[in-house]
Every structure is written in structure tokens, then in C-alpha cells.
Amino acid sequence: MDIEALSLSGVMRLKPARHGDARGWFSETWSARSLESAGITTTFVQDNVSYSAAVGTVRGLHYQAPPSAQAKLVMVLNGAIRDAVVDVRVGSPTYGRWLAVDLTAEGGEQLLVPEGYLHGFVTTQPDTRVLYKVSAPYDPAADGAVRWDDPDLGIDWGIDPATAVVSAKDAAAPAFRDWTSPFKIRAWSDA
């Protein structure tokens, strides 16, 4: 598995090897042993799958507040997405900065999103299925969101915001400037 550290602390792109023959291919998409050898010790406790029919479907920017904070390992089973993360760890030198990574079923890439980040994605192909492992069970009391198209964040989603397919919850999420992060840098092991 190729593992690449990205520009925000702890965020990594993973590229599992694919072994092909006349039948197609096989890939080990997650291995505790392989990740531990790369210093990734996150324990995942739940798998989630989302399906989005239309191109331009936005899900995010979501988080689970401590003590129910979640790290995520995101991969696309069918279709493609632009995955976006925002560092919201108060005290981090990259607080408020974002990055976006394109993930495709065809390419098999994955994105590791640590606790302390907002997370969301937009579909770039129809009939997209996304699988993501999480490190803590969903807790409705810890559920939160920040507006996906917040002008202060300025995330490049690669779509016209006027054409986005968005849930009522995500459309009503607060602006970044009106939101208080529950994540503190001293609570995490990295800076």
C-alpha cells in the first residue's frame, strides 16, 4: 500500500495495490498490520456507505464532537468524488485551512481523515457509492456541521454551488465564523 502524507497534519492518501489477472483484480483495502507499520494506529469500529444518484450531490461539512469524535477512512466503491477536509483544531498552525482530494472507484484511492477535521464530499459522477470506516459510533448528540459553501473557507468543490444537491440539514449549517470548534490542538497528538 502506498501512503502519502498530505499538507494537513495526519491527513493521508492511501493507494492499495491491485493484483490483476484475466478475471479482474483483487485489492486489500484495509489492513491493521499494514497501517500500523506506517504509524497509523486508528481503530475503526463501524463501516458506513452512502449512495448519491446525481452529480453535484454534496454531503458535508460534518463532524462528531468529542468525546465521540471520529477519524474516517474514505473510499469510493462506484463513481467518483471530490473529498474535502478542513482543519478545525483550535491552536493548530493550519486552523481553517482545507484541502480537497479526488477519489475514484477506478483509481482505488482512499483518504484518511483524523479527528479534529470537518469532512465532506461532492459527487463528480452519477450513481456514486462511498464507503467510510469510522473510529467511533455515530452519536446524535455529537453530530454537527458547518456550511459547505462558506465563503470564508472558500473550498473549491469543482461545481457551481447553485446546482448542488444538498440536504436541508447541510443547507442550514452555520457559517464558519459563527461556529465554535469543539476540537483543541492540545487534545491531539499532532500539531
C-alpha positions in Angstrom: 0.0 0.0 0.0 1.3 3.4 -0.9 0.7 6.0 1.8 1.2 9.7 1.2 1.1 12.4 3.9 -0.8 15.5 2.6 -0.4 19.1 3.5 -2.6 19.0 6.7 -1.3 17.1 9.7 -2.5 13.5 9.8 -4.4 13.6 6.6 -3.2 10.9 4.2 -3.9 9.5 0.8 -3.7 5.7 0.7 -3.4 3.7 -2.5 -3.8 0.0 -2.0 -2.1 -2.3 -4.5 -4.3 -4.1 -7.1 -3.4 -7.6 -8.3 -5.0 -8.4 -11.6 -5.4 -11.3 -13.9 -7.9 -12.3 -16.6 -10.8 -12.3 -14.1 -10.2 -8.7 -13.0 -8.3 -7.6 -9.9 -8.0 -8.1 -6.1 -7.1 -5.4 -3.6 -6.6 -5.5 0.2 -8.3 -2.2 1.0 -7.7 -2.1 4.8 -5.1 -4.0 6.9 -4.4 -3.1 10.5 -0.9 -4.6 10.1 -0.1 -2.5 7.0 -1.4 0.7 8.5 0.4 0.1 11.9 3.7 -0.4 10.0 3.1 3.2 8.6 2.4 4.6 12.1 -1.4 4.6 11.7 -2.9 3.1 14.8 -6.6 4.2 14.4 -9.1 1.6 15.4 -12.2 1.6 13.2 -15.4 0.4 14.7 -18.1 0.9 12.1 -18.4 1.0 8.3 -20.9 3.3 6.5 -22.0 3.5 2.9 -23.7 6.5 1.2 -25.3 6.4 -2.2 -25.8 9.6 -4.3 -27.7 9.4 -7.6 -26.8 12.8 -9.0 -23.6 14.5 -10.0 -23.1 17.5 -7.7 -24.5 15.9 -4.6 -22.8 17.5 -1.5 -22.5 15.8 1.9 -20.8 17.9 4.5 -19.1 19.6 6.1 -19.7 17.2 9.0 -18.1 16.3 12.3 -18.7 14.4 15.5 -17.7 16.4 18.6 -15.6 14.9 21.4 -15.8 12.6 23.2 -17.5 11.0 20.1 -15.0 12.4 17.6 -14.5 10.2 14.6 -11.5 9.6 12.3 -12.6 8.4 8.9 -11.1 6.3 6.1 -13.0 7.1 2.9 -13.0 5.2 -0.4 -15.3 5.2 -3.4 -17.0 1.9 -4.4 -18.7 3.2 -7.5 -18.3 6.6 -9.2 -16.1 9.5 -8.0 -16.0 12.3 -5.5 -14.0 15.4 -4.6 -13.4 14.9 -0.9 -12.7 18.0 1.3 -11.3 18.3 4.8 -10.9 21.4 7.0 -8.5 21.6 10.0 -10.6 22.9 12.9 -8.2 22.1 15.8 -8.0 25.3 17.8 -4.3 26.1 18.2 -3.3 24.3 15.0 -1.0 26.3 12.7 -3.3 25.2 9.8 -6.6 26.0 11.6 -9.2 26.9 9.0 -7.2 25.6 6.1 -8.6 23.0 3.7 -7.6 20.5 1.1 -9.5 18.6 -1.5 -8.6 15.2 -3.0 -10.3 13.5 -5.9 -11.2 9.9 -5.2 -12.5 7.4 -7.7 -13.6 3.8 -7.7 -11.4 3.2 -10.8 -8.3 4.5 -9.0 -9.0 2.9 -5.7 -7.5 5.8 -3.7 -8.6 6.3 0.0 -8.4 9.4 2.3 -7.6 9.1 6.0 -9.2 12.0 7.9 -8.2 12.3 11.5 -10.3 13.6 14.4 -10.4 17.3 14.5 -11.3 17.9 10.9 -14.5 18.9 9.1 -15.3 16.4 6.3 -17.4 16.5 3.2 -17.6 15.5 -0.4 -19.3 16.2 -3.7 -20.1 13.6 -6.3 -18.4 14.1 -9.7 -20.0 11.0 -11.3 -23.6 9.7 -11.2 -24.6 6.7 -9.0 -21.7 7.2 -6.6 -21.3 4.9 -3.6 -18.8 5.9 -0.8 -17.6 3.6 1.9 -16.1 5.1 5.0 -14.8 3.5 8.1 -15.2 5.5 11.4 -13.3 5.2 14.7 -16.3 5.9 16.9 -20.0 5.0 16.7 -22.4 7.7 15.5 -23.7 9.9 18.4 -26.7 12.1 17.5 -25.8 14.4 20.4 -22.3 15.0 19.0 -23.4 15.5 15.4 -22.5 18.8 13.8 -21.9 20.6 10.5 -20.5 23.8 9.1 -21.8 25.3 5.8 -20.2 23.5 2.9 -20.1 26.6 0.7 -18.8 29.0 3.3 -17.1 32.0 1.7 -14.6 32.4 4.5 -13.4 28.8 3.8 -13.5 29.2 0.1 -13.4 25.4 -0.7 -13.1 24.6 -4.4 -15.7 22.0 -4.8 -15.4 22.0 -8.6 -19.1 22.6 -9.1 -21.4 25.6 -9.5 -22.9 26.0 -6.0 -26.3 26.9 -7.5 -26.6 23.4 -9.0 -25.6 21.5 -5.8 -27.9 18.8 -4.4 -27.8 19.5 -0.6 -29.8 18.2 2.3 -31.9 20.6 4.4 -29.6 20.0 7.3 -26.4 20.9 5.4 -28.1 24.0 3.8 -29.0 25.2 7.3 -25.5 24.6 8.8 -23.8 27.6 10.4 -21.2 29.7 8.8 -17.6 29.0 9.8 -17.2 32.4 11.5 -20.4 31.8 13.6 -19.3 28.4 14.7 -17.1 27.4 17.7 -14.9 24.4 17.2 -15.0 21.7 19.9 -11.5 20.5 18.9 -8.4 21.7 20.7 -4.9 21.0 19.5 -3.6 20.0 22.9 -6.1 17.2 22.9 -4.5 15.6 19.8 -1.0 14.1 19.5 0.0 16.2 16.4 0.2 19.9 15.5 
